Every structure is written in C-alpha cells, then in structure tokens.
Amino acid sequence: MIIFEKIRWKNFLSTGNHYIEIDLTQKDTTLIVGTNGAGKSTVLDALTFSLFNKPFRKISKGQLVNTVNEKDCKVEVEFSTGSTEWKVIRGIKPNSFEIHRNGTVLDQFSSANDQQKWLEQNVLKMNYKSFTQIVILGSSTFVPFMQLSASNRREVIEDLLDIKIFSSMNNLIKDKIRVLREEIKTLSLKKESLTDKVRMQEDFINEIESRGKEDIEDKNGKIKELEVEVATHMEMNTIKECDISDLIKKQEKVTGATEKLRTLGGLKGKISNKVSTITKEHKFFTDNTVCPTCDQDIEEEFRINRIKDAQNKAKELQSGYKELEEAIKNEEEREHQFTALSKEITQLTHGISKNNTRISGCQRQIRDLESEIQRITEQLANRNTEHDKLATFKDNLTTTYDDLSSRKDTINYHDFAYSLLKDGGVKSKIIKKYLPLINQQVNRYLQMMDFYINFTLDEEFNETVQSPIHEDFSYASFSEGEKMRIDLALLFTWREVARMKNSVNTNLLIMDEVFDSSLDGMGTEEFLKIIRYVIKDANIFVISHKTGMEDKFESMIKFEKVKGFSRMVD
C-alpha cells in the first residue's frame, strides 16, 4: 500500500516563493474551499506533476511556473511503501528530478525518462491513467473510466488486478518471436546454401574419382599423337635441310653467272661496234677510189691492202663474236639454274618454317595436356582433403538442421505462450473471475447513492445498463448527475479491488468539485455517508466552493488569493 504523507510546492501556478504544505494523513476527511481562482485545485496538479511529470488539468509544463517570479518552481511529495520512505522532488527553471529512498537520493546517471519509468513500474506500480482512476475524481478535465478508450480501460483494469506483468511478458515474447523468425529465416538460407555445397562437393568428388584416370589416359594418348607428329615434322625438316644443303652446293657452282653475263654483254657490245666500224671501212675503200673529202685519188695498192686488212679483221671479229655468243649462252644457262635452285631453296625453307610452327603448336598442346594431367593427378592425390571438406559441410548442415529444429520448437512454445498472454488468454480469465465482484460492488455503491439501476461491465469493459423503468440504457444516455454517481461508484469499486489485491492500493482520495454541479441534494447526502462510513483506510480530500458542508468534515483547508498569490488560511 502506498501511504501519501505530505505534499509541498512553491512558485507553482499562482503560488509564490513560499512553500504551501499539506499533511495528507492528518485527518480522514478534509474539505478544501476557496473562491474560483484561489488555488484550491492546485494540489491536484502538484500531486500528478511531482509523480508523473504532468499536471492533472490541461496545462502546459511551461505554464506551471509562476508568472510573477518566473523561476524556482518546485514540488515535493513524501510517501511510504511498507517500511520504505520515499520523497520525489521535481522542479522547473531549473529543471530537476530527484528520487529519495530513506533519505538518500538515488543514482541519477540514467536519463530522466528511465528514472520515470522505474518510478512507475517499481515503486508506484501504476501509471498516470491508473492513478487518476483510483486517487482522483475531478469535474473538469478529468476523464472518467467510462469515457476512456477500450485499450485505456483495459490498462487501468490490468493495473488494478496486478496482471500488467502478463502484457510486459507478452511484449517480451513478441520480441523474441520476431528475433526467432529472423534467426529461422537466416538458418533456412544457410541450410539451403550448405545443401548446395554438399551436393556440389559430392559431384566434384565423383567427377574426380570416376573421370580422373580416364581423362589422364585420354590426354596421354593425345600427347603421344602430338609427339609422333612433332617427330614426323622434325624428320621432314631434316630431309629438307639436307636438300637445301645439296642445292646450295649446286648453287655455288653456278654462282657469278649474272656478273659474267654483264661483263660478256659489255664485251659483245664493243665487238659489235668494232665490226660495224670495220664493215664501214671495208665498204668505203671498196666503193671509193677517190677521197670524197679532198677529191684526191686513193692509191690502189693502199686501198687494196686496207680492204684485205678489213676483211681479215672482220673474220677474226666474227669468229670471236661467235665464241662470245656461245659463252653468253652458257652463262645464261648457269643463271637460269641459279634462279631455279634459289626458288627450290625458298620453297624448302618455307616448308621448314611451316613445320616449325606446327611443331611449336604441338609442343604447346603437349605442355597444356601435361598441366591438365598434373592438376588431375593432384586432385586424385588430394581427394582425401575433398572428402574432409565434404564431411565439414555435412557436419555444418547437421548443426544447422539441429539449430533450425530447435528454433522452430522454441517459436512453437513462444507462440503458445503468446496466445496465452494475449488479451483473450490468461488475462481474460482473470478479468472474467473478478467481473462479478466488480459489477456487484458498482451496483452496491449506486444503491447507496439511491440510484437503482443494474450496471454491468463485460469482458471488453463495455457497459450494459438496466433499470426498473427502461432497459438497454448506456452511460451516455444519463444526465451529468447520474453519470457522476456512476463515476463515483466505479472509483470506489476500483479502490476496493486495489485494496483486495494490494496492488495499487493507496490511502489518498481527492475529489474536485463533485458536489458543486453534478450531484443533487440527495446524492450529496448519500455520498457523504459513503465517504464517512464505507470508504476505509483512506484520507479523503474534497475540493468544493459549495457552502454549508463544513460541519460534515473533520477538518477544513481554505485557500485565498492575496496580491496575486495563493495561500492557505489558518
């Protein structure tokens, strides 16, 4: 149980630089009065701001600071849970948030959000919505239970019944299921990859063992064929080289014919010129007895001698000319032989070159085949290593299968747990168990307030309302005063359930202006009876500006505003 003991504040809303402090345990019933704007409802905002960092009314955080002093806004609340004393201090300008346990401030290294979460989950055991449904009933900005959304209604009930842990567990399981599904997806991909690796490795090993020797034999056969071809071409080259050698020797014998032909040709030209000159001389002396130039008689004996001499020279030259032509003919024949031999040598050389090209190609193919044989031989020699690889792949595949199976089993368990922890699972069964009690208590409090209807909530927290006069009413169909009685009945019921469960049970109950507008006279009297005689172990504060109720409360606190600042009046 949470026992709220004291609350104090300064520079908060209309409060000035001096603390206003209220003892929350001094009396069982306390009336808080004051004119509009005097600050009597400030205690609500101070309480929720100190605990949850948000005011009760729709006021922004910046508007909480007193507009005159504009700084040093501070709220402190003291309470106990069992034997542990707590104090929460929260401030604005400067911002501050401290949690004290038994007089010692807690570690502040964590963020303010984390500290707030820890305070709500581990100390208060409730959030803002649940707190306002159990501790506070307001008339203006307060949202009653029946006006909350379905999810917020469920949240309040789960806090009351102390089953919110199931929602937290469900969220954790949901996260684990998401992680498991990702892991299953990853493992499935890994399994497929390893399966392919095993298959390919098996095929590789089979290929090595079944085709390796055959490939080696085939390649060795090709190498022998190529070696025979190389030997054949080399032998052919040897023959051709011998033929070339013979041809060169033959060529040496007819070497120089071209040069001799040039010499003989020149000599032939000179002889031809000489014969032509002698022929002209012979003809001149044969045809002329008188010199055509000087008209003198040519001596006959001289002329005859010259003619004979020319005839003799001509015969010699003609004889030498014939010999020369014969010599030229012989050299031309030798030149022809030289050319024929050169052509034959060229053809043989070309043949040797082709053979060498083919020999090189065959030798390259032999080297490639030998490399292939070496590779296959090494693979055959190292097939144990390939078997080791295969064994490793299979071991990894088995492990992956086991991991995948384990993850699938785990996710099945989590799915089952998730279905149990969903709203329709264990929580619904617990809520269903308490619904008759809840409905009984609500109707009990309604009857105490002379409101004779049958009000029931179902498992989805939707209401069914029946009356002696009309059936199938709804919360929205009632007047504001009737709605207020239902809201009060639910508030008292939630407090009773919290007390029974010892979950979010607290001594504090604050009601803001519940008498001032919505409750009629009869309702007010019955309500006062309830809070006086029915509500147990509670310190009740009623905020009102309605007069004539002072004698119905054990104590009264009055607020007034002086010079723009709110203060308590003794």
Contacts in CASP RR format, 6 or more apart in sequence:
PFRMAT RR
TARGET T0000
AUTHOR 0000-0000-0000
METHOD contacts of the structure
MODEL  1
MIIFEKIRWKNFLSTGNHYIEIDLTQKDTTLIVGTNGAGKSTVLDALTFS
LFNKPFRKISKGQLVNTVNEKDCKVEVEFSTGSTEWKVIRGIKPNSFEIH
RNGTVLDQFSSANDQQKWLEQNVLKMNYKSFTQIVILGSSTFVPFMQLSA
SNRREVIEDLLDIKIFSSMNNLIKDKIRVLREEIKTLSLKKESLTDKVRM
QEDFINEIESRGKEDIEDKNGKIKELEVEVATHMEMNTIKECDISDLIKK
QEKVTGATEKLRTLGGLKGKISNKVSTITKEHKFFTDNTVCPTCDQDIEE
EFRINRIKDAQNKAKELQSGYKELEEAIKNEEEREHQFTALSKEITQLTH
GISKNNTRISGCQRQIRDLESEIQRITEQLANRNTEHDKLATFKDNLTTT
YDDLSSRKDTINYHDFAYSLLKDGGVKSKIIKKYLPLINQQVNRYLQMMD
FYINFTLDEEFNETVQSPIHEDFSYASFSEGEKMRIDLALLFTWREVARM
KNSVNTNLLIMDEVFDSSLDGMGTEEFLKIIRYVIKDANIFVISHKTGME
DKFESMIKFEKVKGFSRMVD
1 81 0 8 1.000
1 82 0 8 1.000
1 499 0 8 1.000
1 502 0 8 1.000
1 505 0 8 1.000
1 506 0 8 1.000
1 507 0 8 1.000
1 537 0 8 1.000
2 79 0 8 1.000
2 80 0 8 1.000
2 81 0 8 1.000
2 124 0 8 1.000
2 504 0 8 1.000
2 505 0 8 1.000
2 506 0 8 1.000
2 507 0 8 1.000
2 508 0 8 1.000
3 25 0 8 1.000
3 79 0 8 1.000
3 80 0 8 1.000
3 81 0 8 1.000
3 82 0 8 1.000
3 506 0 8 1.000
3 507 0 8 1.000
4 24 0 8 1.000
4 25 0 8 1.000
4 47 0 8 1.000
4 77 0 8 1.000
4 78 0 8 1.000
4 79 0 8 1.000
4 506 0 8 1.000
4 507 0 8 1.000
4 508 0 8 1.000
4 539 0 8 1.000
5 23 0 8 1.000
5 24 0 8 1.000
5 25 0 8 1.000
5 78 0 8 1.000
5 79 0 8 1.000
5 80 0 8 1.000
6 21 0 8 1.000
6 22 0 8 1.000
6 23 0 8 1.000
6 24 0 8 1.000
6 25 0 8 1.000
6 76 0 8 1.000
6 77 0 8 1.000
6 78 0 8 1.000
7 21 0 8 1.000
7 22 0 8 1.000
7 24 0 8 1.000
7 43 0 8 1.000
7 46 0 8 1.000
7 47 0 8 1.000
7 50 0 8 1.000
7 75 0 8 1.000
7 76 0 8 1.000
7 77 0 8 1.000
7 78 0 8 1.000
8 19 0 8 1.000
8 20 0 8 1.000
8 21 0 8 1.000
8 22 0 8 1.000
8 75 0 8 1.000
8 76 0 8 1.000
9 15 0 8 1.000
9 19 0 8 1.000
9 20 0 8 1.000
9 42 0 8 1.000
9 46 0 8 1.000
9 74 0 8 1.000
9 75 0 8 1.000
9 76 0 8 1.000
10 16 0 8 1.000
10 17 0 8 1.000
10 18 0 8 1.000
10 19 0 8 1.000
10 20 0 8 1.000
10 72 0 8 1.000
10 73 0 8 1.000
10 74 0 8 1.000
11 17 0 8 1.000
11 65 0 8 1.000
11 66 0 8 1.000
11 69 0 8 1.000
11 71 0 8 1.000
11 72 0 8 1.000
11 73 0 8 1.000
11 74 0 8 1.000
12 42 0 8 1.000
12 45 0 8 1.000
12 46 0 8 1.000
12 49 0 8 1.000
12 64 0 8 1.000
12 65 0 8 1.000
12 66 0 8 1.000
12 73 0 8 1.000
12 74 0 8 1.000
12 75 0 8 1.000
13 39 0 8 1.000
13 42 0 8 1.000
13 45 0 8 1.000
13 59 0 8 1.000
13 64 0 8 1.000
13 66 0 8 1.000
13 566 0 8 1.000
14 37 0 8 1.000
14 39 0 8 1.000
14 42 0 8 1.000
14 66 0 8 1.000
14 561 0 8 1.000
14 564 0 8 1.000
14 565 0 8 1.000
14 566 0 8 1.000
15 39 0 8 1.000
15 42 0 8 1.000
15 66 0 8 1.000
15 565 0 8 1.000
15 566 0 8 1.000
15 567 0 8 1.000
16 66 0 8 1.000
16 68 0 8 1.000
16 69 0 8 1.000
16 565 0 8 1.000
16 566 0 8 1.000
17 69 0 8 1.000
17 72 0 8 1.000
18 567 0 8 1.000
20 42 0 8 1.000
20 566 0 8 1.000
20 567 0 8 1.000
20 568 0 8 1.000
22 43 0 8 1.000
22 557 0 8 1.000
22 568 0 8 1.000
24 507 0 8 1.000
24 508 0 8 1.000
24 539 0 8 1.000
24 541 0 8 1.000
25 507 0 8 1.000
25 539 0 8 1.000
26 539 0 8 1.000
26 555 0 8 1.000
27 539 0 8 1.000
27 553 0 8 1.000
27 554 0 8 1.000
27 555 0 8 1.000
28 538 0 8 1.000
28 539 0 8 1.000
28 540 0 8 1.000
28 554 0 8 1.000
29 531 0 8 1.000
29 532 0 8 1.000
29 540 0 8 1.000
29 542 0 8 1.000
29 552 0 8 1.000
29 553 0 8 1.000
29 554 0 8 1.000
29 555 0 8 1.000
30 539 0 8 1.000
30 540 0 8 1.000
30 541 0 8 1.000
30 542 0 8 1.000
30 553 0 8 1.000
30 554 0 8 1.000
30 555 0 8 1.000
30 556 0 8 1.000
30 557 0 8 1.000
31 541 0 8 1.000
31 542 0 8 1.000
31 544 0 8 1.000
31 549 0 8 1.000
31 550 0 8 1.000
31 552 0 8 1.000
31 553 0 8 1.000
31 555 0 8 1.000
31 556 0 8 1.000
31 557 0 8 1.000
32 40 0 8 1.000
32 43 0 8 1.000
32 541 0 8 1.000
32 542 0 8 1.000
32 543 0 8 1.000
32 544 0 8 1.000
32 556 0 8 1.000
32 557 0 8 1.000
32 558 0 8 1.000
32 559 0 8 1.000
33 40 0 8 1.000
33 543 0 8 1.000
33 544 0 8 1.000
33 545 0 8 1.000
33 550 0 8 1.000
33 556 0 8 1.000
33 557 0 8 1.000
33 558 0 8 1.000
33 559 0 8 1.000
34 40 0 8 1.000
34 545 0 8 1.000
34 558 0 8 1.000
34 559 0 8 1.000
34 560 0 8 1.000
35 545 0 8 1.000
35 560 0 8 1.000
35 561 0 8 1.000
36 545 0 8 1.000
37 561 0 8 1.000
37 566 0 8 1.000
38 559 0 8 1.000
38 560 0 8 1.000
38 561 0 8 1.000
38 566 0 8 1.000
39 559 0 8 1.000
39 561 0 8 1.000
39 566 0 8 1.000
40 543 0 8 1.000
40 545 0 8 1.000
40 557 0 8 1.000
40 559 0 8 1.000
41 56 0 8 1.000
41 57 0 8 1.000
41 512 0 8 1.000
41 513 0 8 1.000
41 543 0 8 1.000
42 559 0 8 1.000
42 566 0 8 1.000
43 510 0 8 1.000
43 541 0 8 1.000
43 543 0 8 1.000
44 55 0 8 1.000
44 56 0 8 1.000
44 57 0 8 1.000
44 136 0 8 1.000
44 138 0 8 1.000
44 510 0 8 1.000
44 512 0 8 1.000
44 543 0 8 1.000
45 55 0 8 1.000
45 56 0 8 1.000
45 57 0 8 1.000
45 59 0 8 1.000
45 64 0 8 1.000
46 75 0 8 1.000
46 77 0 8 1.000
47 56 0 8 1.000
47 77 0 8 1.000
47 135 0 8 1.000
47 136 0 8 1.000
47 510 0 8 1.000
48 54 0 8 1.000
48 55 0 8 1.000
48 56 0 8 1.000
48 128 0 8 1.000
48 131 0 8 1.000
48 132 0 8 1.000
48 136 0 8 1.000
49 55 0 8 1.000
49 64 0 8 1.000
49 75 0 8 1.000
49 90 0 8 1.000
50 75 0 8 1.000
50 76 0 8 1.000
50 77 0 8 1.000
50 88 0 8 1.000
50 89 0 8 1.000
50 90 0 8 1.000
51 77 0 8 1.000
51 88 0 8 1.000
51 119 0 8 1.000
51 124 0 8 1.000
51 131 0 8 1.000
52 116 0 8 1.000
52 120 0 8 1.000
52 127 0 8 1.000
52 128 0 8 1.000
52 131 0 8 1.000
53 61 0 8 1.000
53 90 0 8 1.000
53 97 0 8 1.000
53 112 0 8 1.000
53 116 0 8 1.000
54 61 0 8 1.000
54 128 0 8 1.000
55 61 0 8 1.000
55 64 0 8 1.000
56 132 0 8 1.000
56 136 0 8 1.000
56 141 0 8 1.000
56 142 0 8 1.000
57 140 0 8 1.000
57 141 0 8 1.000
58 141 0 8 1.000
61 92 0 8 1.000
62 92 0 8 1.000
64 73 0 8 1.000
64 92 0 8 1.000
65 71 0 8 1.000
65 73 0 8 1.000
65 92 0 8 1.000
65 93 0 8 1.000
66 73 0 8 1.000
68 564 0 8 1.000
68 565 0 8 1.000
70 93 0 8 1.000
71 93 0 8 1.000
71 94 0 8 1.000
72 93 0 8 1.000
73 91 0 8 1.000
73 92 0 8 1.000
73 93 0 8 1.000
74 89 0 8 1.000
74 90 0 8 1.000
74 91 0 8 1.000
74 92 0 8 1.000
74 96 0 8 1.000
75 89 0 8 1.000
75 90 0 8 1.000
75 91 0 8 1.000
76 87 0 8 1.000
76 88 0 8 1.000
76 89 0 8 1.000
77 87 0 8 1.000
77 88 0 8 1.000
78 85 0 8 1.000
78 86 0 8 1.000
78 87 0 8 1.000
79 86 0 8 1.000
80 86 0 8 1.000
81 123 0 8 1.000
84 101 0 8 1.000
84 102 0 8 1.000
85 101 0 8 1.000
85 102 0 8 1.000
85 103 0 8 1.000
86 99 0 8 1.000
86 100 0 8 1.000
86 101 0 8 1.000
86 123 0 8 1.000
87 98 0 8 1.000
87 99 0 8 1.000
87 100 0 8 1.000
87 103 0 8 1.000
88 98 0 8 1.000
88 99 0 8 1.000
88 100 0 8 1.000
88 119 0 8 1.000
89 96 0 8 1.000
89 97 0 8 1.000
89 98 0 8 1.000
89 100 0 8 1.000
90 96 0 8 1.000
90 97 0 8 1.000
90 98 0 8 1.000
91 97 0 8 1.000
97 112 0 8 1.000
97 115 0 8 1.000
97 116 0 8 1.000
98 105 0 8 1.000
98 106 0 8 1.000
98 108 0 8 1.000
99 105 0 8 1.000
99 106 0 8 1.000
99 115 0 8 1.000
99 119 0 8 1.000
99 123 0 8 1.000
100 106 0 8 1.000
106 115 0 8 1.000
108 115 0 8 1.000
110 118 0 8 1.000
120 126 0 8 1.000
120 127 0 8 1.000
124 131 0 8 1.000
124 504 0 8 1.000
125 159 0 8 1.000
125 162 0 8 1.000
125 503 0 8 1.000
125 504 0 8 1.000
126 134 0 8 1.000
126 159 0 8 1.000
126 504 0 8 1.000
127 155 0 8 1.000
127 159 0 8 1.000
129 148 0 8 1.000
129 152 0 8 1.000
129 155 0 8 1.000
129 156 0 8 1.000
130 155 0 8 1.000
130 156 0 8 1.000
130 159 0 8 1.000
130 160 0 8 1.000
130 504 0 8 1.000
131 504 0 8 1.000
132 142 0 8 1.000
132 143 0 8 1.000
133 145 0 8 1.000
133 156 0 8 1.000
133 490 0 8 1.000
133 491 0 8 1.000
133 494 0 8 1.000
134 160 0 8 1.000
134 491 0 8 1.000
134 494 0 8 1.000
134 495 0 8 1.000
134 498 0 8 1.000
134 504 0 8 1.000
134 506 0 8 1.000
135 506 0 8 1.000
135 508 0 8 1.000
135 509 0 8 1.000
135 510 0 8 1.000
136 142 0 8 1.000
136 510 0 8 1.000
136 511 0 8 1.000
136 512 0 8 1.000
137 144 0 8 1.000
137 487 0 8 1.000
137 488 0 8 1.000
137 491 0 8 1.000
137 509 0 8 1.000
137 510 0 8 1.000
137 511 0 8 1.000
137 512 0 8 1.000
137 514 0 8 1.000
138 511 0 8 1.000
138 512 0 8 1.000
138 513 0 8 1.000
138 514 0 8 1.000
139 512 0 8 1.000
139 513 0 8 1.000
139 514 0 8 1.000
139 516 0 8 1.000
139 517 0 8 1.000
139 518 0 8 1.000
140 512 0 8 1.000
140 513 0 8 1.000
142 512 0 8 1.000
144 483 0 8 1.000
144 486 0 8 1.000
144 487 0 8 1.000
144 490 0 8 1.000
145 153 0 8 1.000
145 156 0 8 1.000
145 487 0 8 1.000
145 490 0 8 1.000
145 491 0 8 1.000
145 494 0 8 1.000
146 463 0 8 1.000
146 475 0 8 1.000
146 483 0 8 1.000
146 486 0 8 1.000
146 487 0 8 1.000
146 490 0 8 1.000
148 156 0 8 1.000
150 460 0 8 1.000
150 461 0 8 1.000
150 462 0 8 1.000
153 461 0 8 1.000
154 423 0 8 1.000
154 461 0 8 1.000
155 164 0 8 1.000
156 494 0 8 1.000
157 431 0 8 1.000
157 461 0 8 1.000
158 164 0 8 1.000
158 166 0 8 1.000
158 167 0 8 1.000
158 427 0 8 1.000
159 503 0 8 1.000
159 504 0 8 1.000
160 494 0 8 1.000
160 497 0 8 1.000
160 498 0 8 1.000
160 501 0 8 1.000
160 503 0 8 1.000
160 504 0 8 1.000
161 430 0 8 1.000
161 431 0 8 1.000
161 434 0 8 1.000
161 497 0 8 1.000
161 501 0 8 1.000
161 503 0 8 1.000
162 501 0 8 1.000
162 503 0 8 1.000
162 504 0 8 1.000
163 426 0 8 1.000
163 427 0 8 1.000
163 430 0 8 1.000
163 431 0 8 1.000
166 421 0 8 1.000
166 426 0 8 1.000
166 427 0 8 1.000
167 421 0 8 1.000
167 427 0 8 1.000
169 417 0 8 1.000
169 421 0 8 1.000
170 418 0 8 1.000
170 421 0 8 1.000
170 422 0 8 1.000
173 414 0 8 1.000
173 417 0 8 1.000
173 418 0 8 1.000
173 421 0 8 1.000
174 418 0 8 1.000
176 414 0 8 1.000
177 411 0 8 1.000
177 414 0 8 1.000
177 415 0 8 1.000
177 418 0 8 1.000
180 407 0 8 1.000
180 410 0 8 1.000
180 411 0 8 1.000
180 414 0 8 1.000
181 411 0 8 1.000
183 407 0 8 1.000
184 404 0 8 1.000
184 407 0 8 1.000
184 408 0 8 1.000
184 411 0 8 1.000
187 400 0 8 1.000
187 403 0 8 1.000
187 404 0 8 1.000
187 407 0 8 1.000
188 404 0 8 1.000
190 400 0 8 1.000
191 397 0 8 1.000
191 400 0 8 1.000
191 401 0 8 1.000
191 404 0 8 1.000
194 393 0 8 1.000
194 396 0 8 1.000
194 397 0 8 1.000
194 400 0 8 1.000
195 397 0 8 1.000
197 393 0 8 1.000
198 390 0 8 1.000
198 393 0 8 1.000
198 394 0 8 1.000
198 397 0 8 1.000
201 386 0 8 1.000
201 389 0 8 1.000
201 390 0 8 1.000
201 393 0 8 1.000
202 390 0 8 1.000
204 386 0 8 1.000
205 383 0 8 1.000
205 386 0 8 1.000
205 387 0 8 1.000
205 390 0 8 1.000
208 376 0 8 1.000
208 379 0 8 1.000
208 380 0 8 1.000
208 383 0 8 1.000
208 386 0 8 1.000
209 380 0 8 1.000
209 383 0 8 1.000
212 376 0 8 1.000
212 379 0 8 1.000
212 380 0 8 1.000
213 380 0 8 1.000
215 372 0 8 1.000
215 373 0 8 1.000
215 376 0 8 1.000
216 373 0 8 1.000
216 376 0 8 1.000
216 377 0 8 1.000
219 369 0 8 1.000
219 372 0 8 1.000
219 373 0 8 1.000
220 369 0 8 1.000
220 373 0 8 1.000
222 365 0 8 1.000
222 369 0 8 1.000
223 366 0 8 1.000
223 369 0 8 1.000
223 370 0 8 1.000
226 362 0 8 1.000
226 363 0 8 1.000
226 365 0 8 1.000
226 366 0 8 1.000
226 369 0 8 1.000
227 362 0 8 1.000
227 366 0 8 1.000
229 358 0 8 1.000
229 362 0 8 1.000
230 359 0 8 1.000
230 362 0 8 1.000
230 363 0 8 1.000
230 366 0 8 1.000
233 355 0 8 1.000
233 356 0 8 1.000
233 358 0 8 1.000
233 359 0 8 1.000
233 362 0 8 1.000
234 355 0 8 1.000
234 359 0 8 1.000
236 355 0 8 1.000
237 352 0 8 1.000
237 355 0 8 1.000
237 356 0 8 1.000
240 348 0 8 1.000
240 349 0 8 1.000
240 351 0 8 1.000
240 352 0 8 1.000
240 355 0 8 1.000
241 352 0 8 1.000
243 348 0 8 1.000
244 345 0 8 1.000
244 348 0 8 1.000
244 349 0 8 1.000
247 341 0 8 1.000
247 344 0 8 1.000
247 345 0 8 1.000
247 348 0 8 1.000
248 345 0 8 1.000
250 337 0 8 1.000
250 341 0 8 1.000
251 338 0 8 1.000
251 341 0 8 1.000
251 342 0 8 1.000
251 345 0 8 1.000
254 334 0 8 1.000
254 335 0 8 1.000
254 337 0 8 1.000
254 338 0 8 1.000
254 341 0 8 1.000
255 338 0 8 1.000
256 334 0 8 1.000
256 338 0 8 1.000
257 331 0 8 1.000
257 332 0 8 1.000
257 334 0 8 1.000
257 335 0 8 1.000
257 337 0 8 1.000
257 338 0 8 1.000
258 335 0 8 1.000
258 338 0 8 1.000
260 331 0 8 1.000
261 328 0 8 1.000
261 331 0 8 1.000
261 332 0 8 1.000
261 335 0 8 1.000
264 324 0 8 1.000
264 327 0 8 1.000
264 328 0 8 1.000
264 331 0 8 1.000
265 328 0 8 1.000
267 324 0 8 1.000
268 321 0 8 1.000
268 324 0 8 1.000
268 325 0 8 1.000
268 328 0 8 1.000
271 317 0 8 1.000
271 320 0 8 1.000
271 321 0 8 1.000
271 324 0 8 1.000
272 321 0 8 1.000
274 313 0 8 1.000
274 317 0 8 1.000
275 314 0 8 1.000
275 317 0 8 1.000
275 318 0 8 1.000
275 321 0 8 1.000
278 310 0 8 1.000
278 313 0 8 1.000
278 314 0 8 1.000
278 317 0 8 1.000
279 310 0 8 1.000
279 314 0 8 1.000
281 306 0 8 1.000
281 310 0 8 1.000
282 307 0 8 1.000
282 310 0 8 1.000
282 311 0 8 1.000
282 314 0 8 1.000
285 298 0 8 1.000
285 303 0 8 1.000
285 306 0 8 1.000
285 307 0 8 1.000
285 310 0 8 1.000
286 307 0 8 1.000
288 298 0 8 1.000
289 297 0 8 1.000
289 298 0 8 1.000
289 300 0 8 1.000
289 303 0 8 1.000
290 296 0 8 1.000
290 297 0 8 1.000
290 298 0 8 1.000
291 297 0 8 1.000
291 298 0 8 1.000
379 386 0 8 1.000
419 425 0 8 1.000
420 426 0 8 1.000
421 427 0 8 1.000
428 459 0 8 1.000
431 459 0 8 1.000
432 459 0 8 1.000
434 497 0 8 1.000
435 457 0 8 1.000
435 458 0 8 1.000
435 459 0 8 1.000
437 497 0 8 1.000
438 457 0 8 1.000
438 493 0 8 1.000
438 497 0 8 1.000
439 455 0 8 1.000
439 456 0 8 1.000
439 457 0 8 1.000
441 489 0 8 1.000
441 492 0 8 1.000
441 493 0 8 1.000
441 496 0 8 1.000
441 497 0 8 1.000
442 455 0 8 1.000
442 457 0 8 1.000
442 486 0 8 1.000
442 489 0 8 1.000
442 490 0 8 1.000
442 493 0 8 1.000
443 453 0 8 1.000
443 454 0 8 1.000
443 455 0 8 1.000
443 489 0 8 1.000
445 488 0 8 1.000
445 489 0 8 1.000
445 492 0 8 1.000
445 493 0 8 1.000
445 530 0 8 1.000
445 534 0 8 1.000
446 452 0 8 1.000
446 453 0 8 1.000
446 455 0 8 1.000
446 485 0 8 1.000
446 486 0 8 1.000
446 489 0 8 1.000
448 526 0 8 1.000
448 529 0 8 1.000
448 530 0 8 1.000
448 534 0 8 1.000
449 485 0 8 1.000
449 488 0 8 1.000
449 489 0 8 1.000
449 523 0 8 1.000
449 526 0 8 1.000
449 527 0 8 1.000
449 530 0 8 1.000
450 522 0 8 1.000
450 523 0 8 1.000
450 526 0 8 1.000
451 482 0 8 1.000
451 485 0 8 1.000
451 486 0 8 1.000
451 489 0 8 1.000
452 467 0 8 1.000
452 468 0 8 1.000
453 465 0 8 1.000
453 466 0 8 1.000
453 467 0 8 1.000
453 473 0 8 1.000
454 465 0 8 1.000
454 466 0 8 1.000
454 467 0 8 1.000
455 463 0 8 1.000
455 464 0 8 1.000
455 465 0 8 1.000
455 486 0 8 1.000
455 489 0 8 1.000
456 463 0 8 1.000
456 464 0 8 1.000
456 465 0 8 1.000
457 463 0 8 1.000
457 464 0 8 1.000
458 464 0 8 1.000
463 474 0 8 1.000
463 475 0 8 1.000
464 472 0 8 1.000
465 472 0 8 1.000
465 473 0 8 1.000
465 474 0 8 1.000
465 475 0 8 1.000
465 477 0 8 1.000
466 472 0 8 1.000
466 473 0 8 1.000
467 473 0 8 1.000
475 483 0 8 1.000
475 486 0 8 1.000
478 486 0 8 1.000
480 517 0 8 1.000
480 518 0 8 1.000
481 518 0 8 1.000
481 519 0 8 1.000
481 520 0 8 1.000
483 518 0 8 1.000
484 514 0 8 1.000
484 518 0 8 1.000
484 519 0 8 1.000
485 519 0 8 1.000
485 523 0 8 1.000
488 514 0 8 1.000
488 527 0 8 1.000
488 530 0 8 1.000
491 509 0 8 1.000
492 530 0 8 1.000
492 534 0 8 1.000
492 535 0 8 1.000
495 505 0 8 1.000
495 509 0 8 1.000
495 535 0 8 1.000
495 538 0 8 1.000
498 504 0 8 1.000
498 505 0 8 1.000
498 506 0 8 1.000
499 505 0 8 1.000
499 536 0 8 1.000
499 537 0 8 1.000
507 537 0 8 1.000
507 538 0 8 1.000
507 539 0 8 1.000
508 538 0 8 1.000
508 539 0 8 1.000
508 541 0 8 1.000
509 531 0 8 1.000
509 535 0 8 1.000
509 538 0 8 1.000
509 539 0 8 1.000
509 540 0 8 1.000
509 541 0 8 1.000
510 540 0 8 1.000
510 541 0 8 1.000
510 542 0 8 1.000
510 543 0 8 1.000
511 540 0 8 1.000
511 541 0 8 1.000
511 542 0 8 1.000
511 543 0 8 1.000
512 543 0 8 1.000
513 543 0 8 1.000
513 544 0 8 1.000
513 545 0 8 1.000
514 527 0 8 1.000
514 542 0 8 1.000
514 544 0 8 1.000
515 524 0 8 1.000
515 527 0 8 1.000
515 542 0 8 1.000
515 544 0 8 1.000
515 546 0 8 1.000
515 549 0 8 1.000
516 544 0 8 1.000
516 545 0 8 1.000
516 546 0 8 1.000
519 527 0 8 1.000
528 549 0 8 1.000
528 552 0 8 1.000
531 540 0 8 1.000
531 542 0 8 1.000
532 552 0 8 1.000
542 553 0 8 1.000
550 556 0 8 1.000
557 568 0 8 1.000
558 568 0 8 1.000
558 569 0 8 1.000
559 566 0 8 1.000
559 567 0 8 1.000
559 568 0 8 1.000
559 569 0 8 1.000
560 566 0 8 1.000
560 567 0 8 1.000
560 569 0 8 1.000
561 567 0 8 1.000
END
